[in-house]
């Protein structure tokens, strides 16, 4: 089978791309293949399982005319700016035009050291790569924009971390890998050279690929900022509604497309608490669950700063006071819409979760404001609560009522909620039964690292159909024991 891998990013933005090759894989072996995604991409699963297809999935066999590149970008990591990050252990193999005409990146993670490796070995272990496969597919099933996993393949090369682990490569698919950090890197170059050509070409590339409506705006670059702000507001609202905690919301993990990227120290919240943090390195709680909307706006502000020179038409720099003031005014006006867009998306989602999307928003808002503190005080499981609430909408309130200590307070809330005629069928369409419960994820990854993939496949099956209750899947709906949850941490997986 022939595969057409375009090299548009490398050709259009060579200053942000280093031509590179994956390291050899001594004994490549396919661990898991996402056949439905392969079909979307127009790739034959049978071919992908062949020696040639497996070579593509680990990066050692690419078409003769393909030009894999490691992408350059900068980033604020936990608030500190790093001017040169880049794909230290990843390669963009190229772009694919899928069966629907949509342009998608085919990207590898764990394929070996690149010039951006910064002392790392460039490799990945099977556990973290399977984590990204599992969580990204769960996010997709929950209708949250996300990068996707096409495959995980073992390399036959050991990876040395706390212990020796099997090495693996993840083949990842995304609308693109453009990030806020890409613009920060280009802005640094433009500032040092006094030439805006690279920054402008990058912005034009992003507009053409993701936000083409911006070309018709009076100021396309301000329109780009507004469009990215909109998709990020909607994305973060969906995270919050699902109880997802990203864990490492650096600017290099904030995409221009509005997709979730990088599933290292991520996890799903169980007991509702805005202060929930899972990442072992987030000691200050910067990226806690409740901080995610504010961090998204902070990251977008860094995006606006990178774009500032483009906002004043016909000006090669904004060093002049008047030009700078005008550019900052435009940026602030564009960013001012983020809070409203986020709040609208989140509020609409909460009304749907409560089964009262049909009710006037002013009637529902006080119910939402009263509910969340009750959930936090009673340590209510964020996921199972809404499914039990749909039982209450059907007339059986005891399962959900029994979770609260102050019954009179909850009963008062429930009486006002039922007066809005909640629709339990609609609730079941948006409130999942199955999410990647943290204890089950750890259990599945430990087994897979030891050579037993069955627990992983079983969990993947559960989270792949999150809204439909199925016999034999009861344990996948239950939270972990409190002892596990209170001490659980996630790690970057490098």
Beta strands, then each sheet from edge to edge (+ up, - down):
strand 1: 17-19
strand 2: 29-33
strand 3: 69-71
strand 4: 75-77
strand 5: 80-82
strand 6: 90-97
strand 7: 103-109
strand 8: 148-160
strand 9: 164-174
strand 10: 244-245
strand 11: 267-268
sheet 1: 1+ 3-
sheet 2: 2+ 8- 9+ 7- 6+
sheet 3: 4+ 5-
sheet 4: 10+ 11-
end
